[in-house]
Amino acid sequence: MGNSFIFKTELWISKYTGIKVYTIRDFIEALKVIDKLSLFYHVYINMFKYHDLPVHYSNSFAYWLYKNNYILLAEKISAIDPVDYYDLEDLRRDLVHILETNYDEKIKRELTPFYFRKAERQILELGYQAKDLKEFIESFKNSSINSLFYHLITSKLEKKSLINDYSEWLISIGEAKKAEFINKLDIYSDNLYDIKKKILNILEDKK
Amino acid sequence: MIEKYIPYIGKEFIDELFLISRKLKGIKVLHVNSTKEGGGVAEILNRLVPLMNELGIETDWQIIKGDRTFFNFTKKLHNLLHMPGKEEINSDEIVYYLKITYENMNQIDTENYDVIFIHDPQPMGLVIKKQPGQKWIWRCHIDTSTPDPKAWHFLENFLNAYDACIFHMPEFAYEGITIPTYIIAPSIDPLHPKHIELSQEEIINTLTRFGINPEKPIILQVSRFDRLKDPFGVLKAYKLVKKKYDCQVVLVGAFAPDDPEGEQVYKELLNFATGDKDIFILNLPPNSHKEINAFQRGATVVVQKSLKEGFGLVVSEAMWKAKPVIGSNVGGIKRQIVHGITGYLVNSIEGTAVRIRYLLANPEIRKTMGFHAKERVRHRFLIIRHLRDYLLLINRLLKNND
């Protein structure tokens, strides 16, 4: 990353994979083989799509299970915090494991179909960078929540790192305490507008 | 123009649009559909085309021509793609469709464009003009989840010649599609007269002009007079609610002069309403945008009790006005309403009535749900998101960076 922080943003469109399933067994089998960007869409993008609403389930796998009356499975799948992951294969493994170990094969019924989509991502540089904390704060204020989503959540998957971009850079300029506070924010349970305010408070020592 | 959207979505989202647009500098885009006015497609293109030009992407819009025979066929095709019916398409009609398509090929200039969006089935055959290097996208605005197989097969022959297609929901993408399929939800325009802010005075004046009491709770459904919108179900739900609440129900719609079924439904509704001064069945001219706006803003609870629905964007229209919407658990309605958060999804007349009663009894819940409803539309169903999706798709296809 060097000493400059380059602000980026992430946008995406939704592509239908053509895979639809009607049973839990088929759902599990599909989960094992679908494109990683399909996992990304249903877990991460969905989290973004609903971050500002007090929804019961913030990923579409859990919501589909809930709608089809698999309440236990829905709860367990929704308890997966995607922010804890830096490798989508680990996420895939955990999802499959939870379903395999909690699904009663004896219950056989046809469900409303689940349509697997995938995200086609576009990462863009916002055109501003920061060399020190003051510049960082000013640029951060102009960032959209799409940009926050990228730097806090999804760039970790690209770097296979458990630390978010902001914190990593803050450590590099000697602001380890701020970095730690930011890395501990509960992004999965909050909305990104509030997260932005909280980060700003941390950066400006108002915390 | 584009800066007028900043108050609704924030400057940073507009900045991002410009960022994507910069990647598309120098390309030329063409939209083709079958009408300049009337209907949702023309409404959205009227705004999207100038916005794309403002972003620096040279964009044109052309309309195909056709006679009554041609459009009778495409209307029939549209209906059959929506659901199987008694009629079916025949070879004479197909030949005529190809004849008119051939005539339009000579009229519509597609050669000078990099990306061509073809909207709905009417101009679909133009794809035979496709040139190497061009990207042709078919944008489907209708629900094709359960089409008549023969009608779909007719479509499929053209469809798979495109580079990509777009549906509102994955459910609408029927079988046999071999090209990349994208899901882009439709949108509403906050600057359209149907959605602009109105003063309380304007709202009250409109309601009173139609004899509606602004002081008494209003249950509203906006839809054309069509049995599939279940207007009788709404009235039956109202009757159940009326036992406990002194309220009014307003059904606002329109029927075309050449739609005998619509007129029949309207008459039956008037008959149903006889003797109850709190039932309002209003048949308004097609461009009554400000009136619809006022009704939606003046309503206490909005209902969309369709038995079958395409996307049902009217739900988002009401949600944008911070109204909780009680909608049937069908089609695109279930994609817009988040059950228990922005409104309720219902499956019966009784279920509709019980949710209406709950919302009438709880003004604070109405307010909270209305707030979340508006936020949902702000993030998912406004025109800027729609435009951004198109730009991302164009970039994806031209750069071929899958």
Interface residues (C-beta under 8 A of the other chain):
Chain A: T9 L11 W12 I13 S14 K15 Y16 G18 K20 K49 Y50 D52 L53 P54 V55 H56 P113 Y115 R117 E120 Q122 L124 L126 G127 N142 S143 S144 N146 S147
Chain B: G10 E12 F13 D15 E16 L19 I20 F167 P170 E171 A173 I177 P180 T181 Y182 I183 I184 V338 G340 I341 T342 H372 E375 R376 H379 R380 R388 D389 L392 L393 N395 R396 D402
